[in-house]
């Protein structure tokens, strides 16, 4: 374990305890706002990102930090994430849930080198569960190595229904009848990736593909034995734009999910 491995978990734990959890269920109207229709940001997002960015810059001066809120203010930052050494930060994933005073929500940090995710951390502030992965060295939950794969039950699949039209949701439900146990998404990628690995869910269809939402989670899932790709089968890249990402606990489950959830949504 090197200095970064020792530093990142305590940093996330401290920011959660000092900035995020004290605001959970206690936000005033002035402490939350819509960035775009249906996409919220809170004072906890902004303050958490500021502290994490400052600490990562101090710990790793050679790297750049790209956070969700910084990229919201300057979208051109997304184009830079595949160049050089970059920390990707989602200071509060599942903000809509958090703003409504409910779970799940989480925190995600990933280290990227020339577009390839090398390390990723996913922290759940309420349960204090830490998911971690290093490229080529496996995935871990609270220090215990974990893996995922085939399951004997009918696959449990979630999809981001809140980004789909009612007609698209109906088409998905019709196609999945008797094939998948379809459920609505968690509205939190941090929790969704963890659920694929711990066995709660088997397949997940995401719509938004911002890099901070998927860098840590995709590494964590693939290091555990799962599979992540665009719905048409193309490999996922951090600089991808548009919509659609499909993740599953195994390549075979991914193929089964693609039959129902792989159709384009535009």
C-alpha positions in Angstrom: 0.0 0.0 0.0 1.5 3.3 -1.0 0.9 6.9 0.2 -2.1 7.5 -2.1 -3.8 4.2 -1.0 -3.3 5.3 2.6 -4.5 8.8 2.0 -7.7 8.6 -0.1 -10.0 6.6 2.1 -9.4 8.8 5.2 -9.9 11.8 3.0 -13.3 10.6 1.8 -14.3 9.6 5.3 -13.4 13.0 6.7 -15.2 14.9 4.0 -18.3 12.8 4.4 -18.3 13.2 8.2 -17.6 17.0 8.2 -19.4 18.2 5.1 -21.9 15.7 3.6 -23.6 13.9 6.5 -24.3 17.0 8.6 -26.4 18.3 5.6 -28.2 15.0 4.9 -31.9 15.7 5.4 -31.2 19.2 6.6 -30.7 21.2 3.4 -32.4 24.5 3.2 -34.0 25.7 0.0 -31.1 28.1 -0.6 -28.5 25.2 -0.3 -29.7 23.3 -3.4 -30.3 24.3 -7.0 -31.0 22.8 -10.4 -28.0 22.9 -12.8 -30.2 21.7 -15.6 -33.8 20.5 -15.4 -33.8 17.4 -13.1 -30.1 17.6 -12.2 -29.4 19.1 -8.8 -26.4 20.5 -7.0 -26.1 21.3 -3.4 -23.7 23.1 -1.0 -22.4 19.7 0.0 -21.4 18.9 -3.6 -19.5 22.2 -4.0 -17.8 22.2 -0.6 -16.8 18.5 -0.8 -15.3 19.0 -4.2 -13.3 22.0 -3.1 -11.7 20.1 -0.2 -11.0 16.9 -2.1 -9.5 18.9 -5.0 -7.2 20.8 -2.6 -6.1 17.7 -0.9 -5.5 15.7 -4.1 -3.4 18.6 -5.5 -1.3 18.6 -2.3 -0.9 14.8 -2.3 -0.2 14.5 -6.1 1.1 17.8 -7.5 1.9 16.3 -10.8 -1.7 15.4 -11.6 -4.7 17.5 -12.6 -8.0 17.3 -10.8 -11.3 17.3 -12.8 -14.4 17.4 -10.6 -18.0 17.2 -11.6 -18.8 20.7 -10.5 -15.7 22.2 -12.1 -16.6 20.5 -15.3 -20.2 21.7 -15.0 -18.8 25.3 -15.0 -16.3 24.5 -17.8 -17.5 21.6 -19.9 -14.3 21.7 -22.0 -12.5 20.0 -19.0 -14.1 16.7 -20.1 -12.0 16.7 -23.3 -8.8 16.7 -21.2 -9.4 13.6 -19.0 -7.7 11.2 -21.4 -4.4 13.2 -21.4 -1.8 12.8 -18.7 -2.3 12.0 -15.1 -5.8 13.1 -13.9 -7.9 12.7 -10.8 -11.6 12.4 -11.5 -13.8 13.4 -8.6 -17.6 13.0 -8.1 -17.9 14.5 -4.6 -21.5 13.5 -4.1 -23.0 11.0 -6.5 -26.7 10.6 -6.3 -27.3 14.3 -5.5 -30.9 14.1 -6.4 -31.4 11.5 -3.7 -29.4 13.4 -1.2 -31.3 16.6 -1.9 -34.6 14.7 -1.3 -33.2 13.5 2.0 -33.0 9.8 1.0 -30.4 7.2 0.1 -28.4 6.0 -1.8 -25.7 8.5 -2.4 -21.9 8.1 -2.5 -18.5 9.6 -3.3 -16.2 8.5 -6.1 -12.5 9.3 -6.9 -10.5 7.7 -9.7 -6.9 8.1 -10.9 -6.5 8.1 -14.7 -3.3 8.0 -16.7 -3.6 8.8 -20.4 -7.2 7.8 -20.5 -6.8 4.5 -18.6 -8.3 4.2 -15.1 -5.6 2.9 -12.7 -7.3 3.2 -9.3 -10.8 3.9 -8.1 -12.6 4.4 -4.7 -16.3 4.4 -4.0 -17.4 5.4 -0.6 -20.9 5.2 0.9 -21.1 7.8 3.7 -24.1 6.4 5.6 -23.0 2.7 5.7 -19.3 3.7 5.6 -18.6 1.0 3.0 -15.4 1.5 1.0 -15.1 -0.1 -2.4 -11.6 0.0 -4.0 -9.9 -1.3 -7.1 -6.5 -1.2 -8.7 -6.0 -2.1 -12.3 -4.6 -5.7 -12.6 -4.8 -6.2 -8.8 -8.5 -6.9 -8.1 -11.5 -5.3 -6.4 -12.0 -4.9 -2.7 -14.9 -4.0 -0.3 -13.7 -2.9 3.1 -10.3 -4.5 2.5 -11.7 -7.9 1.5 -11.2 -9.0 -2.1 -14.4 -9.6 -4.0 -15.6 -11.1 -7.3 -18.8 -11.4 -9.2 -20.1 -13.6 -12.0 -22.9 -15.8 -13.0 -26.0 -16.1 -10.8 -28.6 -18.9 -10.8 -31.7 -16.7 -10.5 -33.5 -14.7 -13.2 -31.1 -11.7 -13.7 -32.1 -8.6 -11.8 -31.6 -5.6 -14.1 -32.0 -1.9 -13.4 -32.5 0.9 -15.9 -32.5 4.7 -15.7 -36.2 5.1 -16.2 -36.1 8.8 -15.1 -34.2 9.6 -18.3 -36.5 7.6 -20.6 -39.8 8.6 -22.1 -42.9 6.6 -21.0 -43.0 5.0 -24.4 -39.4 3.8 -24.1 -40.0 2.5 -20.6 -43.0 0.5 -21.9 -40.9 -1.0 -24.7 -38.2 -2.0 -22.2 -40.7 -3.6 -19.9 -42.4 -5.5 -22.7 -39.1 -6.8 -24.0 -37.9 -7.8 -20.6 -41.0 -9.7 -19.5 -40.1 -13.2 -18.5 -36.4 -12.5 -19.4 -35.2 -10.1 -16.8 -36.4 -9.0 -13.4 -36.6 -5.3 -14.3 -36.3 -2.6 -11.7 -35.8 1.1 -11.7 -32.3 2.4 -11.3 -30.9 3.7 -8.0 -30.2 7.2 -9.3 -26.7 6.7 -8.0 -23.9 5.2 -10.0 -21.7 4.7 -6.9 -24.4 2.5 -5.4 -25.3 0.8 -8.6 -21.7 -0.4 -9.4 -21.4 -1.7 -5.8 -24.7 -3.6 -6.2 -23.5 -5.4 -9.3 -20.5 -6.7 -7.4 -22.1 -7.6 -4.1 -24.9 -9.5 -5.8 -27.8 -7.2 -5.2 -28.3 -6.6 -8.9 -26.9 -8.3 -12.0 -27.3 -5.8 -14.9 -27.5 -2.0 -15.0 -28.3 0.3 -17.9 -27.0 3.9 -17.4 -27.9 6.8 -19.6 -25.5 9.6 -18.6 -21.9 8.7 -19.3 -19.9 11.6 -17.7 -16.5 10.3 -16.8 -16.7 11.0 -13.1 -19.8 8.8 -12.9 -18.2 5.7 -14.3 -14.4 5.8 -14.0 -14.1 4.3 -10.5 -17.2 2.1 -10.9 -16.2 0.6 -14.2 -12.8 -0.3 -12.9 -14.2 -1.8 -9.7 -16.7 -3.9 -11.6 -14.3 -5.2 -14.3 -11.6 -6.0 -11.7 -14.2 -8.1 -9.9 -15.0 -10.0 -13.1 -17.8 -8.0 -14.6 -18.2 -6.2 -17.9 -18.9 -2.7 -19.1 -19.5 -1.5 -22.6 -21.7 0.8 -24.7 -25.1 -0.7 -25.4 -24.1 -1.6 -28.9 -21.0 -3.5 -27.6 -18.4 -0.8 -28.3 -15.8 -0.4 -25.6 -16.4 2.4 -23.2 -14.0 5.4 -23.2 -13.8 8.2 -20.7 -14.2 10.8 -23.4 -17.3 9.2 -24.9 -20.2 11.6 -25.3 -23.9 11.0 -25.9 -25.9 8.5 -23.9 -25.9 4.9 -22.9 -23.7 2.5 -20.9 -24.4 -1.2 -20.0 -22.8 -2.9 -17.0 -23.2 -6.4 -15.7 -21.7 -8.9 -13.3 -20.3 -11.1 -16.1 -19.9 -11.0 -19.9 -22.7 -13.5 -20.3 -25.0 -11.4 -18.2 -24.0 -8.4 -20.2 -25.1 -10.2 -23.4 -28.4 -11.1 -21.8 -29.0 -7.5 -20.7 -28.1 -6.1 -24.2 -31.0 -8.1 -25.7 -33.4 -6.0 -23.7 -31.6 -2.9 -22.7 -29.2 -2.4 -25.6 -31.4 -0.5 -28.0 -30.6 3.2 -28.5 -32.8 5.6 -26.7 -32.9 8.5 -29.1 
